[in-house]
């Protein structure tokens, strides 16, 4: 069964194999079929509970309602109706699958390996209060420990994170179906394990075909009741040390969701004038044509700042104070004023629309999580998902820059908004005869620049396992970039857009875009400094104000505004890579693979998960076969034995057809690091005689490794076109130019922390006595002085035509760090921008994993310094001087007919204007008339073939 799951055999092939084995080994007692084997595995697994649900999602038939035949809320029958009106008591309308939490947490302590790792957060956390590498370093975790000393006293108590997300289990089939798994992750584990799929636990499987929407609390009831582990705990026998029984308790730290799902879980609506859950009732917003814009970030500036009195932002002087900080006591006071909400989708009960009172603000309900005794005191209850925020920001920004008719925010209504506000008169629509004309703006690429940017995106080559091939997203006529997934936007925002916007738009606009992209680069780092986030919090206010001065108010949907609160959440929760949706989206792909019966997708996933869970646990005890815990990665460089001499640590896993080099010059490579010619020629013989003289007198310093090194390498040197070192694939430049990936860029740090950059030319492996070997890289190194290497706005450009160190071209393979090069249009054809690569699966870990070390070298937020340049922002002219105008292709309407169109919206009461049906299925991130934001139904639904194989720094 383990081999079947690992290699994805079909049930029929497994049955045929069993028949063959029974014929070949008749004396061995084997099961007859996969069905029989599965029944045995079910006894080893932890199982799940099937709970019937009302057809309208009003209530569960569970606990005291277990025997009820009808729903206590809407009185609908529990069972489906057959033809003729007869009730079939064997077929319920909906079935919720619940996977009990307690036994699964106990299993984490059942083996000595995981039992020790469950205490990592106590021993492995950073001792520097300014450095955050794990949520344990965040302020929210520390505040929780201070308020609950008894819980924090035992390191074995479990801290959980909850994720709920909808997906379509039918891949790309044209079937509207929305299933919601609820997944738990354990933050006790070290950061390189807690996001691994083997340590994620499926807790609930909410059935489709509709999204639960505001009725999510109905389905969360079994999990919340079991989270009473907080008070009573459960008896657990630990596998480490004395194996004593202890009381294990668990607490839910926070949830991680996209923005619409956050609304369903928290109860705070993500739409309307008060959509921001952090700003609460002080959300800066205004009504523009056909949408709500979250505009007016000058109110976040100090009261004496000169921009507050400038009329170029929105035509008014800003006198409002910054939004207040709402404490837990303030939130509870607001929730006491919220009326009781009837859950469900019955047209006479849960779906009846009601007008929210002014005192209810944007609260639609009081979340079920407030039944947990500690929930009200948690500082960070619901995380803003950086993955989806970054994607929506990229879509809006790139769509506007490219002038994409489907994604641009600079539409005709946006120009009318400017006229209604009385600002930027040079951008207003104007009449030319019987046509309405649109002036061309500076922040939109011209047709020539748009094609240049598309050709650039098409030509970029990324390292192996780094990103998707973006050339497939460029239209054939090089006019548009379409079909970008979340990780594509991640790469464009942080790697490509800052480089090319410098040459395509003016400096004021490009510097603002680069500053925004630099912040996202800071945020994604595995090591986050608190001081960096504090500075970023103040500088983001300036960046948002600069964006307001450049783009129209319609550009600022809720996702743009939420960027302002990301530094604060990083300070509270720690590094973002443990609080965003990337690992959970990849986990959904695994759940989707369980679906074998399209008629019963929930049942297929439940049965497959239980079997896989049992096999995963059993595989911890398999040492002699490949399992999920010892399966080599795609770029695995093999198992290397620890050496006493560091030079023999330079080992690699060579790939491709090797060639042999056998001439005297190659044998001198070992000593080429010494600039003195005499010493280089004589050192090898002197070293040989010295070591063997010491060996004759049995000197304890002489080891087998030292003798092998002194005996010189084999005269035959192996040369390879590719190799894998420390989990990273390197390819020689001669082969790299023929591939669609770029794996020949290398860098190495100097003795004074300076960096040297080059291209890999040759991979050599020297063999020594006693099966020792050394891997060397022969590289072309570029000059790194001030004339040939320039760093500006955290972008390092280097001239690749200026070579250096021609007499010192070799480095140990283990010293190499991978980079890739992107053309720099702002400096010329001979210049390239250096992009460092930090692979998702690569960690620097000590043997016990408990030391306070940098878990990944050179991956700190301090690497990117965020500097905000005010420049001449207030004097910027946004109209392009090429004289181009764009006629509006629509029935002619005079400009005067649209003036003050938005006046009727400004004083409208903020009522619950989104129907309950919309709450169930689709809640847009941005606005009501476009599909700029991802919705709950198909968020990352079609991202499977991409997001599960990309790496970058995620």
N, C-alpha and C positions, 0 to 999 in steps of 0.2 A: 504493500500500500504506500509505503514511503517513496519508493521509486516511481510509482504511478503518479503521485501528486507532484513530485519534483520534475518529471519529464512530460507531464500532461498527457498520459496515455488515455485512450478512450476506454469506456467500460467493456466494450466488446473485445478489444485487444487484450485487456487484463484477463477476461474469461478464457480466451484462447491460450494465454500463457499458463494459466492454472491447469488447463487440460493437458498441455504439453508436459508440465512438471509432474503431474500425477502419473502420466505414462512413463516418464523417464525415471521417476523415483517413487515407485509404488509403495514402498515401505514407510514413506514419510506421510504423516497425517496433515493434509492440506484441506482448506475449505474448497467448496465446489464452484463458487462464483464470487463475483464482486459484491453481490447483494449479501451473501453470507459474511464476507470479510467486513463489510460495512457495519453489520449488526454487532460484530465483535468490537469494532472500533468505537461504536456508540457507547458501549459499556465503559470504555476507558475515558471517554470525553466527559465534558461537564454539562452538556445538554442545554436546552432552552425551554421556555414556557410559551405556550400559545394562548394568547388572551384575545377574546372576541371583542370587537369594537362596534359601536353603533354606526349605522350606515351614514349618518350625518355628523360623525365625529363628536357627538355630544358627551359620551361617557364610555367607560370600559365595563365590560361584564366580568368583574373581578372582585375578589374579597367578598364583601357583604352582598354584592350584586351578581355573584357568580351564577346563581340559579335563576336569575330573572329572565323572562321570556321577551320582555319589551324594554325599551329604553326609558329610564326614569325621568328624562327631560322632555323628549319629543314623542314618546309612546310608540315609536316605530318598532316593528318586529325585529328580533335578533337574527332571524333566519331569512334566507332568500326565498322568494316566491316562485313556485313552479308554474307551468302552464295550467290554466284553469283556476288560478287563485289558491292552489294548495301550498301549504308551507312545508318546505324541506328542512327538517330539524337537524340535518347532518351537515348543512352547508351554511356557515355564517356569512354575513355581508363582508366583513373585514376581519383580518387576524393580525394582531400585533405580536411580533416575536420579541421576547424579552430574555436576555442572557444574563442570569444572576451575577452580580458583581463580587459578592463575598468569596465564593469558591475560586474565582479567577485570581483574586488578590492573594489568597492563601497559597495558590500554586506558585506564585513568584517567590515565596519563601521555602518552597519544597525542595529546591536544589541549592547546593552550597554556592554555586556561581552567582545566581541571581540574588540569593539572600544577602551576599556581601555587597553587591551592586546597589541594593535597595537602601543602603546607608551612605552612598557616595555623596549625597548632598551635604552631609555633615562634615566629612573628612576632605572632600575634594573642592570645596568652594574657595573662591579667591579671598585672601586675607586683606587685600587692599579695597577699602570701601569705595574707591573711585573707579574700580575695574569690575565690569560685569561680563561674565562668561556663561552664566546659567541663571534661571529665574530666582535661585536662592540668593543671588546678589542684588536682586531688585528690592525696591523700597516696600512694595506690597507684601512680599514674603516676610521681610523683617518685621513689618508692622503687625502681620498676623501672628508671628511668634511672640511678640511682646504682649499681645492681648490674650493669648491662649498658651500660657507657660506650660501647663500640664501636657498638652498635645505636643508642643515643641520639644519637650524634654526627652521623648523617646524617638530616636532617628528612624525607627522602623515604621512609624505611622506614615500613612500614604497621602501624598498630595496629588490630586487629580486635575486634569484639564478636560473639558468636554467640547466636542466638535459635532455639529449637526449640519448636514449639507444634502441637498437634493441632487439626484442624477437620474438619467434615463438608462435602464439596464439593457436596452435593446440597441445599443451602439448607434449607428446612423440610420436605422430603420425609421420610416415616416410614421412613428407611433408616438402619440402624446402620452407619456407616462412619467410620473414623478415619484420616485421612491426616496425615502429619507432614512439613511442609517445614522445612528447616534454612536459616536466613537469616543472612547476614553483613552487618555495617555497618562502615564505615570511620570511625574517630574522628580521622583526620588532618584531616578537613574541618571548616569552621566550623559552629557549632551550628545555624545556620539552614538547613544543607544536609544534614548527615550523617543526619538522620532522614527525609529526603525519599524517596519510593519510587523515584525515578530513580537514587538512589545506593545502594539496598539490593540485595544480590546473592543470588540463590537458589543455594545450594550443593548441597543434597541434597533429594531428594523421596522420602521413605520411604513405601512403599506400604501401603495398608490391607488388609483392613478393620479389623484390630486394632491397638491401640497397641503400639509396641515395648516399652514398660515398661523393665524392667531390662536388656533386650537392646539398648538404644540403642547401646552400644559397638560392636556388630557392624556397624551401619550407618554409624557415624562413622569406620570404619577408613580409607577412601580420603581423607577430608579431613585426618585426623591425619597420615597419611603425607605428604601434599602440604605440610603445614605445616612440613616440613623446610626450607622457605624460610628459616627462622630461621638455619640454619647455612650453607648453600651459596649461597642467593640465586639470582636469575635475572637474566640480562642484559636490561636495559630501556633503551630510547632515550627520553630525556626530550624533550618538545616545547618546553620553556621554554629560553630563553637559548641555549646553545651546542649543544643537541641531542646531547650526548655520551651514550655508553652507560655505564650504571652498574649496580652490583649492587643489586637491590632485595630487601630482606628483609622478612619479615612475622612478626608475633607476635600471639597471641591473648591479649587482656587479661583477658576475663571472659565469662561467659554471663549472659543475661537470660531468666528463665523464671518461670512461675508455680510455686507450691510443689511440687505433685506432679511436674512435669517436672524441677524442681531435684533431686528425689530420684533420678530416673532418670539424670541426668547426673553428679551428684556421687558417688553411691553411698551417701550417708547417708540412712537411712530417715526419712521425715517423720511416722512414727507411733510410738506407744509412749511409755514414760516419758521417753525421752531424745530426743524429736523435734526439739528446737531445735538446729540445726547450729552456732550460735554458742556457746551455753552448753555444748554437747557433753554430757559425762557428768554435768555439774552442773546439768542442766535442772531447774528447780523444778516438780515435778509431784506429783500424788496421784491415787489411784483413787477415783472417786465412782461412783454407781450407773450402770452400763452405759456408762461412758466414762472417759477420762482427762482430768483438769482440770489446767491449767498454772497453778497457784495457789501463792502464797507468795512474793510479790515483796518482802516486808519484808526478806528476806535480802540484797537489793541496797542496803539502807540502811546508813549508818555504824553501827559496832558500838555506839556510845553513844546511838543514836537512841531516843527514848522509845517509839516505836511497836513496837519489837522485843519489848518486854515486855508489850505489850497483848494480852489474850486474846480480844478481840472479832473478830479477823481469822479465825483458824482454830482457836481454842481452845487454842493452845499458845504458849509463849514461843519466839521465833525466835533460835536460837544459831548457825545455820550462817553461814559466811562467804559473801561474794558469789562467784558463779561465777568460776573462774579464766580467765585469758587463755591460750588454747592457741596456741602458736607453730607455725610451719611444721615445726619439728623434732618437736614433740609430735604433730602430725597424722601425720607419716611414721612415727613409732614405733607409733601405733595401727594404721596400714595394714599394717605388717609382720606384725601378729598376725591379720590377716584371711585366712581360708582362701580358696583359689582357687575361684571360682564358675564352674560350668558354665553357659554361656549357652544360650538357646533355650527353646522351649516343648514339647519332646518329653516325654511323661509319664514316661519312664524316665531322662531326663537333666536338662535344664534346669528342668523343672517339679517335680522331686522336692523336697519340703519338707525343710528341715534346721533344726535348733535352733542358734541362734547362741550361741556361748560368751560368758561374761561378759567376757572380755578383748576380744571383737570389738565391744562396745558396740552402736551402731546401724548399723555399717557392713555393707552387703550385698555390696559389691564394691569393688575399687580402680578408680577411673575411668580410662578410656583416655587422658584428658588428661595423666595423670602420665607418659606416655611422652614428652611434650614436655620438653626439658631444663630449661626455666625455670619450668614450671608449679608445682612444689612451693614456689618462693620467692615467688609472687604473694600479696599480702596479701588481696585481694578476688577470689576465684575465681568465685563464683556469687552474683549479686545477688538480694536479696529483692525481688520485684515489688510495688511500692507500689500499683499499680492494683488487683490482686486482694486485697491485704491490706486496703486501704481499703474495698473492696466488702464483704468479709466482716465487717469491723468494723461497717460501716453496717447490714448485714443483721441482725447480732446485736443491735446497740444499738437500732435503730429497731423491730425485731420485738419486743423486750422492752418498750420504752416503750409501744408500741401494743397490747401484749397479744395479738399475732397468734398464733393457735393453731398455725400452721405454722412460725413463725420465732422465737417467744419462747423464751428460755432459762430463764424462770421457770416451769418445769413442775412437776408434782407430785414427780417424783424429785429436783428441785433443793431442794424444801422438806424432803424426807427427808434429803438430804445435810446440811442445817443441823442437823437433829435428831441425826444420827449424830456430828457434830462438836461438838454441845453449845453452839451459839452462836445468838443472835437468837431466843430462845424465843418472842417475840411473833409470829414468822412461821411457826411450826411448824403442821403440819396437826393438826386436833383433831376429835374425834368429837362429833357432835350427833345423839343418838339412833342411828338406823341409817344415818347419812350421815357422810361424811368432808368436812370443810370446809376451805377455803383462805382465810386472811386476805388482804385486799387491801393492797398495798404502795404506798409513796409514789412509787416509781420507775415505776409503770405509770399511764398516763393514764386518767382516768375516761371513762365513755362520752361525756359531754358534751364533754370536752376532745379526745377522739379524733376526734369529728366536726368540731370546730373546726379541728383541725390538717389534716384531710383537705380541708376547704373552703378552707383557706389554700393548700395545695399546688395545689388545682385552680385557684385564682385568680391564681397568680403568673404574670407575663408577663416573659419573658427577652428580651434583645436578639437581633437577627438573628444567626444562625450561632453562637449561644452554647451552647444546650442544647436537648434534646428537650422537647416539650410534655408536661409531667408530669401534666397533667389527665387524660390517657389512662390513667395508672396508678392513678387513684383509682377505687375501686369505686363503683357507681352509688348505693349507699345511704350513701356517705361514711363507711364503717366500716373500710376497709382500704386499704393502698397495696400494689399487687401488680406483679409483672413488672418490677422495677427492673433496669436494666442497669448496667454498671460506671460509665459516665459519669453516669447518674442518681444513683447513690450518691455519686459525687464531688461533684456539685452540692448534694445534700441535706446531706452532712456539712459542707461548707465554707461554704454560703450560707444554708441555710434552718433547719436544726436548731438552731444556736446562737441564732437569733433567737427562736424560739417556745418552746424549752424553758424560757426564763426565766419565762414566765407560766404554764406548765403543771405544773411540779414545783417543789419548794422550792429555796431558794438554794444549799444545800450540794450537792445533786445537780446542779442546772443549772450551777453554776460548774465542777464537775468535767467535765461533758460539753463545756462551752465551751472549757475548757483543752485537751481532747483534740482538738477540732476546730481550735483555733488552731494546734496543732502541725502538723496536716496542711496548714494554710494556709501555714505557714512552709516546709514541706518542698517544696511544689510550685513555689516561686519559681524564676525563671530565674537569679537571682543569689543565691547562698547564702553567708552569712558563717560562717566557721569558729567564731567565738565564739558565735554564736547556736546552733549545733548542739552545742557543748560544754555550754552552759547547758541546752539542751533535754534532753540526755542525763541530767543530774541531776534535772531537774524531771519527766521522764517517770516516774522511779521513784516520786516522790510521787503522781503522777496514777494510776499503776497500783495503788498501795496504797489510794488513795481509792476507786477502782473496786472493789477487793476488799472494802472496808468497806460498800459499797452493794449490789453484786450478789452473787448466790450463786456458789459455786465452779463450778457447771456453765456459767456464762457464759464462763469463761476457757478457750476452746479455743486451739489453737496459734497461730491468726492474731492473737488479742488479744495474746498474749505476744510475737510477733515485732515488734510496734510498738516495743518497747523497744530494739531493735537498729537501727532505721532511722537515727537521728542518726549513729551510728558509721559506717554504710555511706555516708552522705552525705559525711562527712569524708574517707573513703577514695576514693570514686568521683566526687565532684562532684555537680552538680545532678541531681535525680531525673528530670527530663523527658527526659534522654538515656539513662536506664537503666530505663524502665518499658515496659509492653507496649502502650500506646496506639498508637504509630505502627506497630507490627508487626501488631496486630490489624487496623488499616486496610489494611495490605499484604495480609493474607490475603483481603480482599474482592477485591482485584485478581486474585489467583491463582484465586479461585473463579469469576471472570468468564471465565476462559479455558476452562472446561469446556463443550464443545459436544457431546461424545459421552459420555453418562452411563455407557455400558458400559466406557469406558476413561478414567476421570477423570485418572489420572496421566499418560497419554500426551497428553491434551488440554492439560494444564497445561504439560508440558514443551515441546511444539511451539509453543504460544502464547507462552511466555516467551522462547524463543530468537528468534522473529520480532520480538517487541516489543523485545527487547534490542538487536537490530541496528538497528531503526528509531529507537530512542532515541538510539543513538550517532550515526547519520547526521543526525538532526535538529539536532545541535549546529552543523552547518554551514549550516542553513537560516535565513536572516535575513529573507527576504521573505514567508514564510508562517508561519502559526500552528503552533507546536510545543509540546511539553510544557515546554520551557524558557522560552518567551516567551508562553505562553497566559495571557491575563488571568484573574485570579481573579473569583469571583462578585461581590465588592465592590471591583473595581478602579476607581480613580478616574482612570484615563487617564495619559498621559505628559505631564508638565508640564515646560516648559523652566525652566532655572535663571535666576533673576532677581537683579539686583544690589540692588534695593530689596526688603526683606523683606515690605513690604506687598503686593507683587504675587505673593509666594509663597503667599498665602492664596487658593488656588484649590480648586474642588470640581467634582465631576461631578454636575450637577443631574439630577434624575429627576422624572418626572410632568409633568403639564400646567402650564405656567407662566402667570402673570398679570403684568400690567404696572402699575406704580405710577408716578404722574406728578403729584406735588404738591410744593410747596416744602419741606414739613417733612421729606420723605425725603431731599432734597438736603442737608440740614443734618446728616445722620447722620455724615458724615465727621469732623466736628469735635466730636461730642458728648462726647468723652472729656475735653475741657477744661471745667472747672467755671465759668470766668469767661465770663459772657454776652457782654461786649464783645469779648473775644478770639475767641470762637466766631463772632461775626458778621463780624469784620473779617479774620480770619486767611486765609481762602481768597483774597480779592482781593490781600492783601499778598503772599502766597506766589506767586501768578500773576505779579505785576509783578516781584518779585524774581528769579524764575527766568528770565523772558524778558529782563530787563535783563542778566543774566549771560550768557545765550545770545548776545546781540547783540555782546558783546565776545569771544565764542568761549572762554569759561571752560571748562577741561578737566573741571570737576566736573559740568557739565551733560550728562547722558546722555539718550538717547531715552526712557528710563523716567521720568526726572525731569520731562522736558517733558510727557509724557503725564499724569502725576499733577497737575502744575500747571495743566493745561488743563481740569481738572474733568471729572467723569464725564458720561456721556450723561444727558439729562433723563429718559429712560425707564429704570426700574429693573425687573429681572426678579425675580419671586417664585416660589419652587418649594415643593412640599409635602415633598420629600425630596431628599437628595443623598448622595454618597459622598466622604468626606474621609480621606486617608491609609489607605485600605482599610477604613474603618469607615462603616457606613450610619447616617445620621441622618434622622429623620422628625419633622415638626412635631407638637406635642401634639394639635392639632385632628384630625389624621389618625390619630395613634397610638391614640387611645381606641377607634377602630373596628377595630383590628387585634388579633391574638392575640399580637403581640410588642410589646416596649417599647423604642423607639429614640429617645425624646425627652429622656432625661436627659443633662445636660451638667455638666461641672465644668471649672474653670480655676484654675491655681495663681496665687497672689498674689506680690507682690514679696518678701515675707518668708516664703515657703514655706507660707503658709496656703492653704486650699482654699475655693473658692466653688462652691456647688451651685445648680442651677436647672433649668428646663425650656425646651426649644426651642419658640419660638412662631412664628418666621418665618425663612425662608431667603431672603436677598437677594443678587443678583449685580449689581455695578456695572460698567459697561463704559466703557473709556477709549480714547483714540486709539491707533492702531497695534496693535490687537487685544490690549490688556492688559485684565485684569479683576481684581476683588477680590470674594471671597465673605465675607459678613457673616452672623452669627447674632444674631437678636433673641430675647432670653431673659427669662423671669421668674426673678429671683434671690431665693433665700430668705435670711432673716437667719441669720448664722452666729455670733452672740454666745453667751455661756454660757447664756442663758435659752432659746434656740431651737435650740441644737445641743449634744448631749451625747455624749461618747465614753466607753464603759465596756466593758471586756473586749474591746478592739479592734473594738467595734461602734459605729458612728457613727449616731446618730439625729438627725433634723432635723424641725422643725415646718414643714409646707408651707403653712400659712395665713399665716405672717408673711413678707411680701415686703419687699425692700430694694433699694436702688440703682435706683429707678424712673427717675431721670434718666440712668442709665448702664447701659443694657440691652444694648449691642452689644459683640460680640467678633469677632475675625477667625475665620473658619471653621477655619483651621489651628491655632488655639489650643485648640480644644474637645477635651476628653477625655470619652469616653462612660462614663456610670454608669447604673444602673437602681435603682429604688426598690421596697422591699418593706415592707408594712405592719408596724408595730411594735405588737404587742398589749399589751406591758407598759407603754406610755406613753399609749395612747389612739388614737382614729381619725384624728387630725390629724397623727400622727407617722409618719415613714417612715425605714427603715434604708437607708443609702447603700451600694451595692455597686459597687465599681470593676470595670471590665472590661479584661482584657488578652487580646487576641485571639491565637490560636495562630499565625497567619500574619503577624503584625505585628512588625517588628523595626526598630530604629533603627541603621542601618548607614552608616558612612562610605563614600566612593566606592571606596577600595581595600580596605575591610573589614579592615584590619590595625591600626586604632587601639585603644588601651586605653580603651574607653568603656563606659558602661552600655548593654548591648545592648537593653534595654527599660527606659525610664525608669519609676521608681516601681514596680519589680518585684523588690524585694529582700526577703530573709527578715527583715531588720531592720524592715520595715514592720509586721510582726506581733510584738508583744512578748508573750512567754509568761510570765505571772505565775501562780504557783500559790498559791491561798488555802487555808491549812490550816483556818481557821474552827473550827467546833465539830463536827468530823467524828466524834469519838469519842463524843459525846453524842447523835448523831442517832437518832431513832426512825423506823424505816422502815415501821411500820404506819400506814396512813391512818386518820384519826380519824372518817371518815364512817360507821364501823360496818358497812360492807359486807363480806360474806363470799361466797365462791363455792363452791357444792357441787360435788364431783367426780362427774361422771356416769360411773360405772363400777361393776362388781360390788363390793359393800362388802367392804373389808379393813381390819382394825384397824391402827392405827398401830404397835402393838407388834410386829406381824409383820414390819415393815420396818426396825426398829431394828437396827443393826449388820449390815445387809445387805452392806455393802461390805468387811467384815473379811476375807473369804476372798480378796479381790483384792489386798490390800496387800502380801502376801509372795510373790506369784506371780513366777516367773522371767520376765524380759523376753525372750521368744522371738520368733522371726519368725512372729507370729500372723496375718499377712496372706498369703493364698495367692498363689502366683505369678500365677494368673489375675487376681486383684484388682490386682496390681501392673501388669498389662498394660493394663488398661482404666480402672479407677476407683480413685482414691485421694482420700479426702475430706480437706478441710482441717481440719475441726473434730472430728467425732465419728463414731461408727459407726452410730448409729441414726437420724440425720437427714441431710438433704441440704443443710445450711447452706452448705457449701463448694462451690466449683466443682470439677468433676472434669476429668481430662485430656481426656476424650472431647468434651464439649460446652462447654468453656470458651469463652465469647463466641461460641458457634456460631450463636446466633440474634440476635446483636447487630449484624448487618451493616447493617440498615436504619437504625440509629441511630448507632453509634459512628463511622461514617465521615463523618458530616455535622455532628458537634458540635465545638465549639472550646474555649470557656472559656480557661483558662490552660495547657492541655496542649500 
